[in-house]
Amino acid sequence: MKVPKGVLTAVKKVRGGVKVDHSKGTAEQDVVRMPVPAKVVIPMQQHIGAPCEPVVKVGDEVGVGQLIGDSDKYVSAPIYATISGKVSAVGDIKMPTGNMAKAVTIESDGEMRLSDDVKPPVVNNREDLIKAVRKSGLVGLGGAGFPTHVKLNFDQTKGIDTLVVNAAECEPYITVDYRECIENSWDILGGVYTLKEMLGFKNVVIAVEDNKPEVFKVLKSIADSSEDKYNEVNLMTLESKYPQGAEKMMVQSATGRQVPPGKLPADVGCVVMNVGSVAFISRYLKTGKPLVSRSLTVAGSAITNPMNVRVPIGTNIGEIIDFCGGFKTEPKKILTGGPMMGIALVGTDFPVLKQNNAILAFDENDAILKKETDCIRCGRCANACPMSLTPTDIVRATKAKDVDTLNRIGIMVCMECGSCSYSCPAGKPLVQHMRLAKALVREESKK
């Protein structure tokens, strides 16, 4: 794509990564709001960190936006009723990962009645903003699920000067961030300037991959806003390459700064936020309505009518697929998230979580695994690794349960992006080996 006038190009190209078939078939489809489900099942574990504890009981009447779960732990985020109705169950459910979690089930009264507790927060300074973001229940909407208030409550002595707004959306099939940019650009604008003013960012970079020309047209107006008197908000084009949207890759592309192993973007003066999270903050400050719904891309060769939908959090995945016409062929694989880093499901009877940005279902032809053969020492996995790891060495050390070697070669910096597995001509399940290796290291550290 020819870079439009006034749009920056990446300061530095990221190492490794892979070129993937983007398959963005739903990119030009507006987000459609799904009808209110008859019930929602809302888990108390929808974020990285401590799970919430239910604060309601069976028989309670709740309104949309009413608090139903919270925790006194710092790394956690409150959880709210996403429909109005009656609490019909409070108990354990099985999550897509196989772990158990407490959950609150709400039977709908069909009214979507807003709770009296929903009021716009009063925000006059940095502390007010961080408290408001915590109260909103926001976690990273790009898939990570890290509580946003923790990310924004950075040490002011670290010299953090740059906000990077991540609109790359480098995973195949997923288009909800693209639609956020097209449909809600003014919310992005409001979020950018609120964060800039309250948190003191000197520079803001809105980063988009170069395969999204329509987004450039829309976001250029934000970067060129009259509010940006000193040209401190800029739009940047990134090479279309996976995993361009990963935080550390994004920082390197946008600023040229390299995040050291074991460190975070804040350690090099940056905060990275998903574009949907930025837009949500703007809406929350206007309305006081917490995170109770989200947009999802529903796509894949087994889906009858792929589309982008807006659903209450806790909606059953099977019902969402039915809303999209159901399965047109027998699904061989169903995922939440993208095909590179998503979680495979054993069925559709699971609720949507805050951090789920897609439901993908593939038929037999698109879910064929490579036949695993012997490693030919081609080095493609090492070339593809954005973290400069050598997966073959990690596999060897894992099989030998050599924790010292795993630590020495840096296994814990692996972000499980899947670039190594995607590149491997021998069909080796390298990501699974990476996970096993990290588990070995964690187990050893507990001894």
N, C-alpha and C positions, 0 to 999 in steps of 0.2 A: 504494500500500500504506500502511495506517495504521502509523505508526512505533510499535513496542512501547515500553512504559515502560522508561526507563533506556538507550535507544539514542540516540546522538547523531545529528544531521543534519549534512549537509555544511556546513562553515564558509563556503565560498564556491563558487558555481556556476562551472563552467568555461565559457570562451568557446567559441562555435562548436560543432562536432560535429554529428552527425546521429542521427536516430531510425531504427533498423534493425529489420527483422523478425528476432527472436532465434532462432526455429526450434529451440528447445532440446528436441527430441523425445527425447533420450536421458537427460534429467536424472534421471529416477527409475529408471534401470537401473544396478544394481550393476556395479562393475568386474569383468570376467571375465578370469581368467588364461588366456592362450593356451598350448597345448601347446608344449613345447620344439621349436624348429625344427631341421632336420637340419644346418643350418649358419648362421653369422652372418658378415656382412662389416662390420667395424668400422673406419670412417675415423679417421684421426689428426687431422682437422680437424672438431671438433664444438663449437667455442666461438669467440667473438670473441677475437682475439689470435694468438699464434704457434702453428703446428701442432705436434703432438707427433711424435717420432721413434719408430719401433717398437723395442722392447727384447727382442723374441722373434724366432725364426727358424723357417723351415719345418721341421716335424718335432717341434717342442717340444710337450710335453704341458702343458696349462694347466688350472687350476681356476677356478671362478667367483670373481671378485674378485681375480684375479692381475693384477699390473701388466703391460700389454702395450705401453704408449706413454707417453712423458713428454717434458718440455722443461725446459731451465734458464731459460727466459724467464719473467719475472714474470707477464705477462698470458697465462696458459695454464692448462690443467687436465689432470691425468693421466687416462689412459684404461685401462680394465680389461676383462678377459675376462668376457663376459656369459653364457657357457655353458662347461661343461667339455668337454675333448676335445683334438684335435690341430690345431696350426697347419698349414694346408694351402697357404697362399699369403701372400706379403707383396709388395705391389706397388701400382701406381697404378690408381685407378678414377675414373670420371667422376661428379661430384656433381650434384645437382639444379640447381645454378646454372650448370652447364656447365664449371666449373673442375675441374681434376684434383687428386686428393689421394691420399696413401699410405693403404693400408688393410691390416688383418690379417684373414684369413679363417680361421675355426675350424670344423672338422667336429665335430659333437657325438658324444660317447660315450654319450649317453642318461642319464647319471648325475646331472648337475647337481651335481657334487662341489665342495664349497666349498674354496677355497685355504687352505692352512695359514697364509697371511699375514693372513687376515681375523681381526682381534682388535679389541675395543673400545678406542678411544684413551683415554689418561689426560689429562683436561682439568681443570686447577686454576685457570687464569687466562686472561686475554684472549689472550696469545700462544699458549697451548696450543690454544685454540679455533680461532684463525685457521689454525694449522698443520694441525689436524684437518680443517677444512673444505676446505683445499687438498688434503689427501691423499684426501679422499672423492671428488674429481673433480666436485664439484657446480658446475653452471653454472645460470644463470637458467632455470627450467623453464617460465616463461610464454611462451617463444618467442625471447627476446633472445639467450640463450646466453652472457651475460657471466660470466666466472669469479667465483663468489661470494666467494671468499677475498679478492679484490682489493677488492670492494665493502665488505667488513667491516673491512678494514685501513685505516680512515679516520684522518685526522689528528686526534688527540684535542684539539688546540688549537682546532679549528674550532667547538667548542661544539655538537656534534651531540647532540640531546636526544630525538629522536623516531624510533621505528620504525613505519613504515606497512606493514601486512601487506595485500597486494593480493589480495582475493578477488572482485574485480569481474567478471572474465571477460566482458567486454563484446562480444567477437567473436561473431557468430551461430554456431549449431550446437555450439560447443565446450562440454563439460560436465564435464571431468575435475577442474577446481578445485572445482566444485560437489560432485562425489562425494568429493573429498578432505575437504571440510568435513563431509559427512554421515557418511562411513565412518571417518575417522581424526582426529576432533576432539581426542582426547587427545594425539596426536602434535603437533598444532598447539599445544596448551596447553604441552607440554613444550618445544617449540622456542621459543615466545614467552618463557617465563620463563628459559630458558638464555641466550638472546641479551640479554635485559634485564639479567640479573645480571652476565654476563661482559663486556658491552660498555658498560654504564652508561647505557642508555636510561632517561630519566625518564618518558617517556610511550610507550605503544603504542596505535596505532589500527588496528583490524581493519576494513577498509572493504569493504562488500558493496553491490552494486546492489540497488535496491528491488524487483526482480522475482524475488527468491529468498527468499520468506518462510520456507521450511523451514530454510535455512541460519541465519537469525536465531535460530530456536528452539534450534539446536544451539550456535552460537557465543556466545549470551547466557550460557550456563553457564561459558564460559571467561572472559568479561569480568567475571562475578560471582563468580569463584573466591575462596575464602577466602585463597588465596595473595596476592591483590591487596589488601593491607591498606589501602593509601592511594589506591585507586581510580585507579591509573595505567594500567590496561589497559581500553580502551573499544571498544565496537562502534559502528560508524557506518554509517548508510544513505546511499547515494549515488543521485542521479537515474540512472535507466536510460537511458544515452546514450553512444554511441560517439564518441570513443575514451576513455571515462572511465578505463580501466585503464592508460593511458600514464603513465609515471612522473611527468612534470611536471604532468599533469592531476591525478593522484592526490594529489600534495603540496598543490596549491592547494585541492582539495576538502577534504582532511583537516585542513589546518592554516591555510589562508588565506595561506600564504607563496607568493610567486611566484618561480620559478626563472628568473633572467635568461638571455637568449640566450647560448649557448656555455658555460653553467654546468651543474652537476649538482645533484641534490637535496641532496648533502652540503654544498654551498655555502650552503644555507639551513637547515642543521641537521637534515636528514632522511636516513634510509636507507629505501628502498622494496624490499620483498622479496615475491615471489610466495608465496602460501599453501602451495603444494606444496613449495617450497624450504625453508620454515620447518619443515614436518612432516618432510621428509627428514633435516634436521639432527638432529632429535630421535631418529629411528630409527638413524641412523648412530652417534650417541654411545652408544646402547645395544648395538648389534650389531657395529659396525666394518665392516659390509658396504657397500662403496662404491656409487656410482651405476652400476648394471648393468642396470636395467630401468626402464620408465616406463609411465604410463597414457596412452592415446590415445582420443580420440573418433573413431570411424569412422562417417561419416554422409553424407547427401546423397541426392538423388533417384535416383541410379544404383546405390545400395547395397541389396542384398537385405534384410539384417538389420542396420540401424544399431545400434551398441552401443558401450560403453566397454570397452576391453580393456587388459590389462597384458602387455607384451611385453619380451623381452630386447632391449637396444639392439643394432642391427645386423641385426635381423630384416628380411627382404625385405618391402617394402610390398605386393607382389602376393600373398604368402602370407597377410598379415594380412587383406586384402580377401577372399581365399578363405575364411578362417576365419569371416568375417561373411556367408557365403553367396554371395560373388562379386557380379558385376554383374547386376542384373535388367534393365537396358537398356544399350545402348551408351553409354559415358561420353563426353561432349563435352569436359569439363574435369575434371582431377584436380589436387588441391592438397594440399600439406602446410601445416598451419596454417589460419587462418580465411579466409573469402572476402574480407575487407577487406585483409589484409596478408600472406596466405599466398603460397607460391611455387608456380607452375604447373609440373606435371611433364609431360614428353614421353612418359612411360610409367610402369610400376609396378616396373621392375627397379632399385629404389634401396633402400638400407638406411635404417631408422629411426635418427635421430640423437637425442642427449640433449635438444635443444631442441624437438623436434617434439611438439606437443600434440594434433594432429588429422590425419586423412587424410579428405579430402572428395572426393566424386565426383558430378558433376552430369550429368543427361541433357541432350538438345538443348534442351528447353523452358526449363530453368533456367540455361543457359549462353549465352543470346542476348545479344550485344553491341548496345548502342544504335547506331543508324546515326549516324555523325558528320556534323553539319551546322555551319553557320556560327555563331560566337559571337554571342549577341544582347545582350551587355553587361548581363546581368541582375544580376550581382554575387553570385549564390548561392555560387559557389566561395569568394569572399572571406568571406562571412558564415559559411560552414561551417568555415573554417580555424581550428583551435584555437590556432595560433601567430601569428595576425593577419597572415598573408601575403596578397598579392594574386596569385593564380596566373596571371591573364591578363598581368600585367606580366612575370612570370617567363618565361612562354612567349615573349613578344615578345623579351625580352633573350636568351633561349636561341637562338632562330632567328637573331638577329643576332650571336651569339657575343660578346656584350658582358659580359665577366667583371666589369668594374668595377661595372656596374649590378647584376649578380647579387649581388655582395658587399654593395653598398650597401642593397639591399632585403632582405637576410638569408636568402638561399636555404639556407644551411647549417643553419638551425634547423628546416627542414622535416623531419618525422619519417615522411613517406611513409605517413600513416595512410589515405589514400584518401577522406577526407571530401569533398574538392573534386570528384573524379571522380564520386563517388556522387551529388552534388548537381547536376551539370552537365546541363541539359536538352539540350545540343547533343552529348552523348556524346563530349566531348573526352577523350583519354587523358592527363589532366593529371598523374597520378603518374609516368608515363613521362617527361613533360617535366621534372618535378622531378628525376628521377634523371639525366637528360641534363645538366641545369643544374649539378648538384652534381659530375658527372664533369668538366665543363668547368672548374669552379673548381679541382678537385684537380689537373687536368693543368697548369693555369696556375701553380699554386703550386710545382710541381716544376721549373719552368724557372729 
